[in-house]
Amino acid sequence: MRYEAPSTTKEAVNLLAKAKGAAYVLAGGTDLLVRMKSDLIEPDLIVDIKRIKGMCEIKKTESGFTIGACVSAAQMGEHSGLKKAWPGVVEAANLIGSDQIQGRCTVVGNLCNASPAADSVPAMIAAGAKVVIAGPNGKRTVSIDKVVTGPGKTSLKKGEVVEAITLAKPEPKTGDAYLRFIPRTEMDIAVCSAGVSMTLGAKGVVKKACVVLGAVGPTAVIVPAAAKAIIGTKLDDAALAKLTAACEKACAPIDDKRGTIEFRTEVAGVLARRAAKIAYDRAGGK
Ligand SMILES: Cc1cc2nc3c(=O)[nH]c(=O)nc-3n(C[C@H](O)[C@H](O)[C@H](O)COP(=O)(O)OP(=O)(O)OC[C@H]3O[C@@H](n4cnc5c(N)ncnc54)[C@H](O)[C@@H]3O)c2cc1C
Protein backbone atom coordinates (compact mmCIF):
# COMPACT_ATOMS: atom_id res chain seq x y z
CA MET A 1 0.00 0.00 0.00
CA ARG A 2 1.28 3.44 -0.97
CA TYR A 3 0.76 6.41 1.40
CA GLU A 4 1.00 9.95 0.03
CA ALA A 5 0.55 13.25 1.84
CA PRO A 6 0.54 15.97 -0.84
CA SER A 7 0.68 19.67 -0.03
CA THR A 8 -1.73 20.86 -2.72
CA THR A 9 -5.22 19.83 -3.81
CA LYS A 10 -3.99 19.60 -7.40
CA GLU A 11 -1.43 16.97 -6.41
CA ALA A 12 -4.06 15.04 -4.43
CA VAL A 13 -6.38 15.06 -7.42
CA ASN A 14 -3.57 13.91 -9.76
CA LEU A 15 -2.62 11.06 -7.44
CA LEU A 16 -6.23 9.87 -7.15
CA ALA A 17 -6.99 10.32 -10.85
CA LYS A 18 -3.94 8.31 -11.94
CA ALA A 19 -4.26 5.65 -9.24
CA LYS A 20 -4.51 2.02 -10.27
CA GLY A 21 -6.52 -0.12 -7.88
CA ALA A 22 -8.36 1.06 -4.79
CA ALA A 23 -7.52 4.65 -3.81
CA TYR A 24 -8.89 6.45 -0.76
CA VAL A 25 -8.72 9.94 0.66
CA LEU A 26 -7.68 10.02 4.32
CA ALA A 27 -9.10 12.77 6.55
CA GLY A 28 -9.54 11.86 10.23
CA GLY A 29 -9.36 8.14 9.48
CA THR A 30 -12.02 7.22 12.07
CA ASP A 31 -13.98 5.31 9.43
CA LEU A 32 -11.23 4.48 6.94
CA LEU A 33 -8.76 2.96 9.42
CA VAL A 34 -11.50 0.95 11.15
CA ARG A 35 -12.57 -0.49 7.80
CA MET A 36 -8.95 -1.32 6.91
CA LYS A 37 -8.31 -2.99 10.27
CA SER A 38 -11.52 -4.99 9.87
CA ASP A 39 -10.32 -6.16 6.42
CA LEU A 40 -13.35 -4.62 4.78
CA ILE A 41 -11.14 -2.67 2.39
CA GLU A 42 -7.57 -3.06 1.16
CA PRO A 43 -6.37 0.25 -0.28
CA ASP A 44 -3.58 0.35 -2.88
CA LEU A 45 -3.21 4.09 -2.33
CA ILE A 46 -4.07 6.39 0.55
CA VAL A 47 -3.96 10.13 -0.02
CA ASP A 48 -3.75 11.98 3.28
CA ILE A 49 -5.08 15.50 2.67
CA LYS A 50 -4.30 17.03 6.07
CA ARG A 51 -1.11 18.77 4.89
CA ILE A 52 -2.93 20.73 2.19
CA LYS A 53 -3.11 24.43 3.03
CA GLY A 54 -6.52 25.56 4.21
CA MET A 55 -7.90 22.04 4.70
CA CYS A 56 -7.76 22.33 8.50
CA GLU A 57 -9.22 25.84 8.69
CA ILE A 58 -12.65 27.35 9.27
CA LYS A 59 -12.89 30.62 7.36
CA LYS A 60 -15.53 33.19 8.18
CA THR A 61 -16.39 35.58 5.36
CA GLU A 62 -19.07 38.17 4.67
CA SER A 63 -21.20 35.51 3.04
CA GLY A 64 -20.76 32.72 5.60
CA PHE A 65 -18.36 29.93 6.55
CA THR A 66 -15.98 27.67 4.67
CA ILE A 67 -15.13 24.56 6.65
CA GLY A 68 -12.00 22.85 5.28
CA ALA A 69 -12.34 19.10 4.67
CA CYS A 70 -9.94 18.24 7.51
CA VAL A 71 -11.49 20.46 10.17
CA SER A 72 -12.29 18.20 13.13
CA ALA A 73 -15.67 18.12 14.84
CA ALA A 74 -13.93 19.39 18.00
CA GLN A 75 -12.63 22.43 16.07
CA MET A 76 -16.18 23.15 14.94
CA GLY A 77 -17.38 23.04 18.56
CA GLU A 78 -14.67 25.48 19.58
CA HIS A 79 -15.57 28.03 16.88
CA SER A 80 -17.89 30.48 18.61
CA GLY A 81 -18.98 32.20 15.38
CA LEU A 82 -19.97 28.95 13.69
CA LYS A 83 -21.71 27.71 16.83
CA LYS A 84 -23.72 30.89 17.09
CA ALA A 85 -24.70 30.89 13.41
CA TRP A 86 -25.46 27.17 12.96
CA PRO A 87 -25.84 25.55 16.41
CA GLY A 88 -27.69 22.55 14.98
CA VAL A 89 -24.85 21.70 12.58
CA VAL A 90 -22.29 22.01 15.36
CA GLU A 91 -24.31 19.94 17.84
CA ALA A 92 -24.68 17.21 15.22
CA ALA A 93 -20.91 17.21 14.54
CA ASN A 94 -20.23 17.14 18.27
CA LEU A 95 -22.36 14.01 18.74
CA ILE A 96 -19.96 11.95 16.63
CA GLY A 97 -18.08 9.41 18.79
CA SER A 98 -16.04 10.24 21.88
CA ASP A 99 -13.53 12.98 22.77
CA GLN A 100 -10.81 11.00 21.00
CA ILE A 101 -12.91 10.62 17.84
CA GLN A 102 -13.95 14.30 18.03
CA GLY A 103 -10.31 15.38 17.83
CA ARG A 104 -9.93 13.62 14.48
CA CYS A 105 -13.25 13.06 12.74
CA THR A 106 -14.51 15.46 10.09
CA VAL A 107 -17.97 16.23 8.79
CA VAL A 108 -16.66 15.72 5.26
CA GLY A 109 -15.51 12.19 6.21
CA ASN A 110 -18.90 11.64 7.85
CA LEU A 111 -20.53 12.68 4.57
CA CYS A 112 -18.24 10.72 2.22
CA ASN A 113 -18.44 7.55 4.32
CA ALA A 114 -22.10 7.67 3.25
CA SER A 115 -23.68 5.92 6.21
CA PRO A 116 -27.46 6.47 6.34
CA ALA A 117 -26.97 7.09 10.09
CA ALA A 118 -24.25 9.75 9.73
CA ASP A 119 -25.02 12.38 12.36
CA SER A 120 -23.81 15.55 10.68
CA VAL A 121 -25.52 14.97 7.33
CA PRO A 122 -29.21 15.69 8.11
CA ALA A 123 -28.20 18.85 10.00
CA MET A 124 -25.98 20.08 7.16
CA ILE A 125 -28.68 19.40 4.58
CA ALA A 126 -31.24 21.26 6.70
CA ALA A 127 -28.85 24.21 6.93
CA GLY A 128 -28.47 24.28 3.12
CA ALA A 129 -24.76 23.45 3.14
CA LYS A 130 -22.84 23.14 -0.11
CA VAL A 131 -19.83 21.00 -0.98
CA VAL A 132 -16.80 22.26 -2.90
CA ILE A 133 -15.33 19.39 -4.91
CA ALA A 134 -11.97 19.48 -6.73
CA GLY A 135 -11.36 17.04 -9.55
CA PRO A 136 -9.42 16.45 -12.77
CA ASN A 137 -11.78 18.85 -14.63
CA GLY A 138 -11.56 21.65 -12.09
CA LYS A 139 -13.85 22.59 -9.22
CA ARG A 140 -17.59 22.22 -8.81
CA THR A 141 -19.93 23.17 -6.01
CA VAL A 142 -22.97 21.01 -5.30
CA SER A 143 -25.77 21.03 -2.82
CA ILE A 144 -24.85 18.64 0.00
CA ASP A 145 -27.87 16.39 -0.52
CA LYS A 146 -26.49 15.46 -3.95
CA VAL A 147 -23.38 13.75 -2.57
CA VAL A 148 -24.62 10.54 -0.92
CA THR A 149 -26.44 8.25 -3.35
CA GLY A 150 -26.90 5.15 -1.17
CA PRO A 151 -25.32 3.29 1.74
CA GLY A 152 -21.54 3.57 1.22
CA LYS A 153 -22.03 5.26 -2.17
CA THR A 154 -21.40 8.83 -3.29
CA SER A 155 -21.64 10.81 -6.51
CA LEU A 156 -17.90 11.64 -6.31
CA LYS A 157 -16.06 10.64 -9.47
CA LYS A 158 -12.59 9.15 -9.81
CA GLY A 159 -9.97 11.70 -8.83
CA GLU A 160 -12.40 13.95 -6.96
CA VAL A 161 -11.71 15.28 -3.48
CA VAL A 162 -14.05 17.30 -1.30
CA GLU A 163 -12.17 20.48 -0.44
CA ALA A 164 -14.67 22.15 1.87
CA ILE A 165 -18.22 22.54 3.07
CA THR A 166 -19.76 25.99 2.84
CA LEU A 167 -22.56 27.33 5.01
CA ALA A 168 -24.19 30.64 4.15
CA LYS A 169 -24.46 33.37 6.75
CA PRO A 170 -27.90 32.64 8.21
CA GLU A 171 -30.69 35.08 7.47
CA PRO A 172 -31.89 37.04 10.51
CA LYS A 173 -34.25 35.01 12.73
CA THR A 174 -32.89 31.66 11.61
CA GLY A 175 -32.48 28.68 13.93
CA ASP A 176 -31.48 25.06 13.48
CA ALA A 177 -31.33 21.93 15.62
CA TYR A 178 -30.41 18.25 15.44
CA LEU A 179 -31.56 15.36 17.61
CA ARG A 180 -30.89 11.63 17.40
CA PHE A 181 -32.05 8.55 19.24
CA ILE A 182 -29.50 6.03 20.48
CA PRO A 183 -30.18 3.23 22.97
CA ARG A 184 -27.45 4.48 25.32
CA THR A 185 -26.27 7.95 26.26
CA GLU A 186 -23.29 8.19 23.87
CA MET A 187 -20.90 6.32 21.56
CA ASP A 188 -23.58 4.77 19.43
CA ILE A 189 -24.92 5.14 15.91
CA ALA A 190 -28.27 6.89 15.40
CA VAL A 191 -31.30 4.58 15.26
CA CYS A 192 -33.07 7.57 13.76
CA SER A 193 -32.46 11.32 13.76
CA ALA A 194 -33.81 14.67 12.62
CA GLY A 195 -32.29 17.99 11.55
CA VAL A 196 -34.46 21.08 11.19
CA SER A 197 -33.72 24.64 10.18
CA MET A 198 -36.15 27.52 9.86
CA THR A 199 -36.34 31.25 9.30
CA LEU A 200 -39.07 33.36 10.85
CA GLY A 201 -40.85 36.34 9.37
CA ALA A 202 -42.92 38.95 11.21
CA LYS A 203 -44.62 38.02 14.50
CA GLY A 204 -42.86 34.70 14.82
CA VAL A 205 -44.44 33.15 11.72
CA VAL A 206 -42.28 30.51 10.02
CA LYS A 207 -41.19 31.84 6.62
CA LYS A 208 -38.84 29.09 5.46
CA ALA A 209 -38.07 25.62 6.77
CA CYS A 210 -36.22 22.43 5.96
CA VAL A 211 -36.80 19.12 7.76
CA VAL A 212 -34.42 16.20 7.19
CA LEU A 213 -34.48 12.72 8.72
CA GLY A 214 -31.52 10.39 9.22
CA ALA A 215 -31.31 6.57 9.43
CA VAL A 216 -34.81 6.00 8.09
CA GLY A 217 -33.84 5.39 4.46
CA PRO A 218 -30.78 4.57 2.32
CA THR A 219 -29.81 8.27 2.41
CA ALA A 220 -30.92 11.23 4.53
CA VAL A 221 -34.56 12.00 3.74
CA ILE A 222 -35.65 15.58 3.03
CA VAL A 223 -39.33 15.98 3.94
CA PRO A 224 -40.82 18.92 1.98
CA ALA A 225 -44.33 18.12 3.31
CA ALA A 226 -43.07 18.59 6.88
CA ALA A 227 -41.62 21.99 5.99
CA LYS A 228 -44.87 22.93 4.24
CA ALA A 229 -46.83 21.96 7.36
CA ILE A 230 -45.09 24.57 9.49
CA ILE A 231 -44.53 27.40 7.00
CA GLY A 232 -47.02 30.20 7.63
CA THR A 233 -47.64 29.03 11.22
CA LYS A 234 -46.31 29.97 14.65
CA LEU A 235 -45.49 26.31 15.18
CA ASP A 236 -48.75 25.65 17.00
CA ASP A 237 -49.79 22.13 18.00
CA ALA A 238 -51.79 21.56 14.81
CA ALA A 239 -48.78 22.47 12.64
CA LEU A 240 -46.51 20.25 14.70
CA ALA A 241 -48.96 17.34 14.39
CA LYS A 242 -48.93 17.74 10.60
CA LEU A 243 -45.12 17.92 10.59
CA THR A 244 -44.98 14.70 12.63
CA ALA A 245 -47.39 12.89 10.31
CA ALA A 246 -45.45 14.04 7.22
CA CYS A 247 -42.19 12.76 8.74
CA GLU A 248 -43.71 9.39 9.63
CA LYS A 249 -45.02 9.07 6.08
CA ALA A 250 -41.56 9.81 4.63
CA CYS A 251 -39.82 7.07 6.64
CA ALA A 252 -38.72 3.86 4.93
CA PRO A 253 -36.35 2.41 7.53
CA ILE A 254 -34.76 -1.01 7.87
CA ASP A 255 -35.96 -3.43 10.52
CA ASP A 256 -33.12 -4.68 12.69
CA LYS A 257 -32.19 -5.48 16.27
CA ARG A 258 -31.48 -1.81 16.98
CA GLY A 259 -34.97 -0.66 15.97
CA THR A 260 -38.07 -1.99 14.28
CA ILE A 261 -39.69 -0.17 11.37
CA GLU A 262 -42.55 0.94 13.65
CA PHE A 263 -40.18 2.20 16.34
CA ARG A 264 -37.91 4.14 13.97
CA THR A 265 -40.92 5.66 12.20
CA GLU A 266 -42.58 6.85 15.37
CA VAL A 267 -39.41 8.14 17.00
CA ALA A 268 -38.30 9.97 13.84
CA GLY A 269 -41.57 11.95 13.97
CA VAL A 270 -41.06 12.74 17.66
CA LEU A 271 -37.47 13.88 17.08
CA ALA A 272 -38.46 16.08 14.14
CA ARG A 273 -41.17 17.73 16.24
CA ARG A 274 -38.76 18.35 19.14
CA ALA A 275 -36.00 19.60 16.83
CA ALA A 276 -38.49 21.97 15.17
CA LYS A 277 -39.38 23.43 18.58
CA ILE A 278 -35.70 23.94 19.44
CA ALA A 279 -35.00 25.52 16.04
CA TYR A 280 -38.02 27.81 16.50
CA ASP A 281 -36.75 28.97 19.92
CA ARG A 282 -33.27 29.52 18.53
CA ALA A 283 -34.75 31.58 15.70
CA GLY A 284 -36.31 33.82 18.33
CA GLY A 285 -39.87 32.48 18.10
CA LYS A 286 -42.07 32.62 21.15
C1 LIG B 1 -15.67 4.76 18.07
C2 LIG B 1 -16.38 5.42 16.94
C3 LIG B 1 -17.56 6.11 17.18
C4 LIG B 1 -18.24 6.73 16.14
N1 LIG B 1 -19.39 7.41 16.42
C5 LIG B 1 -20.09 8.00 15.43
C6 LIG B 1 -21.29 8.71 15.69
O1 LIG B 1 -21.73 8.83 16.84
N2 LIG B 1 -21.95 9.28 14.65
C7 LIG B 1 -21.49 9.19 13.36
O2 LIG B 1 -22.13 9.73 12.46
N3 LIG B 1 -20.34 8.52 13.08
C8 LIG B 1 -19.64 7.92 14.06
N4 LIG B 1 -18.46 7.26 13.79
C9 LIG B 1 -17.98 7.19 12.40
C10 LIG B 1 -16.88 8.25 12.05
O3 LIG B 1 -16.22 8.70 13.19
C11 LIG B 1 -17.51 9.45 11.32
O4 LIG B 1 -18.18 9.03 10.16
C12 LIG B 1 -16.47 10.53 10.97
O5 LIG B 1 -17.10 11.76 10.79
C13 LIG B 1 -15.62 10.22 9.75
O6 LIG B 1 -14.74 11.30 9.52
P1 LIG B 1 -13.17 11.06 9.23
O7 LIG B 1 -12.58 12.38 8.95
O8 LIG B 1 -12.55 10.27 10.31
O9 LIG B 1 -13.28 10.19 7.88
P2 LIG B 1 -12.23 9.17 7.21
O10 LIG B 1 -12.23 7.90 7.96
O11 LIG B 1 -10.92 9.85 7.00
O12 LIG B 1 -12.95 8.99 5.82
C14 LIG B 1 -14.22 8.41 5.70
C15 LIG B 1 -14.53 8.14 4.22
O13 LIG B 1 -14.68 9.36 3.52
C16 LIG B 1 -13.68 9.50 2.50
N5 LIG B 1 -13.24 10.89 2.56
C17 LIG B 1 -12.80 11.55 3.67
N6 LIG B 1 -12.50 12.83 3.37
C18 LIG B 1 -12.76 12.98 2.04
C19 LIG B 1 -12.63 14.08 1.15
N7 LIG B 1 -12.19 15.28 1.56
N8 LIG B 1 -12.97 13.89 -0.16
C20 LIG B 1 -13.41 12.68 -0.59
N9 LIG B 1 -13.55 11.60 0.22
C21 LIG B 1 -13.22 11.75 1.52
C22 LIG B 1 -12.60 8.50 2.86
O14 LIG B 1 -11.87 8.06 1.72
C23 LIG B 1 -13.41 7.39 3.50
O15 LIG B 1 -13.99 6.57 2.51
C24 LIG B 1 -17.75 6.64 14.81
C25 LIG B 1 -16.55 5.96 14.57
C26 LIG B 1 -15.87 5.35 15.62
C27 LIG B 1 -14.58 4.62 15.32
The ligand as a Gaussian input file, in Angstrom:
#p B3LYP/6-31G(d) Opt

LIG

0 1
 C      -15.671000       4.762000      18.073000
 C      -16.380000       5.420000      16.943000
 C      -17.555000       6.108000      17.184000
 C      -18.240000       6.728000      16.143000
 N      -19.391000       7.410000      16.418000
 C      -20.090000       7.998000      15.426000
 C      -21.291000       8.706000      15.694000
 O      -21.730000       8.828000      16.845000
 N      -21.951000       9.276000      14.650000
 C      -21.488000       9.188000      13.355000
 O      -22.126000       9.730000      12.457000
 N      -20.340000       8.520000      13.079000
 C      -19.642000       7.924000      14.061000
 N      -18.458000       7.264000      13.788000
 C      -17.982000       7.186000      12.402000
 C      -16.885000       8.254000      12.051000
 O      -16.215000       8.705000      13.192000
 C      -17.512000       9.454000      11.321000
 O      -18.181000       9.029000      10.159000
 C      -16.468000      10.526000      10.968000
 O      -17.102000      11.760000      10.788000
 C      -15.623000      10.217000       9.746000
 O      -14.736000      11.298000       9.521000
 P      -13.173000      11.064000       9.226000
 O      -12.583000      12.380000       8.948000
 O      -12.546000      10.268000      10.306000
 O      -13.279000      10.192000       7.883000
 P      -12.228000       9.171000       7.209000
 O      -12.228000       7.900000       7.960000
 O      -10.921000       9.852000       7.004000
 O      -12.947000       8.995000       5.825000
 C      -14.220000       8.406000       5.700000
 C      -14.527000       8.141000       4.221000
 O      -14.678000       9.365000       3.525000
 C      -13.685000       9.501000       2.498000
 N      -13.237000      10.888000       2.559000
 C      -12.798000      11.549000       3.670000
 N      -12.504000      12.828000       3.375000
 C      -12.755000      12.975000       2.041000
 C      -12.630000      14.075000       1.153000
 N      -12.191000      15.281000       1.557000
 N      -12.968000      13.894000      -0.162000
 C      -13.412000      12.676000      -0.590000
 N      -13.549000      11.598000       0.217000
 C      -13.222000      11.745000       1.516000
 C      -12.596000       8.504000       2.862000
 O      -11.871000       8.062000       1.717000
 C      -13.412000       7.387000       3.499000
 O      -13.995000       6.567000       2.508000
 C      -17.750000       6.636000      14.814000
 C      -16.546000       5.955000      14.571000
 C      -15.866000       5.348000      15.615000
 C      -14.577000       4.619000      15.319000

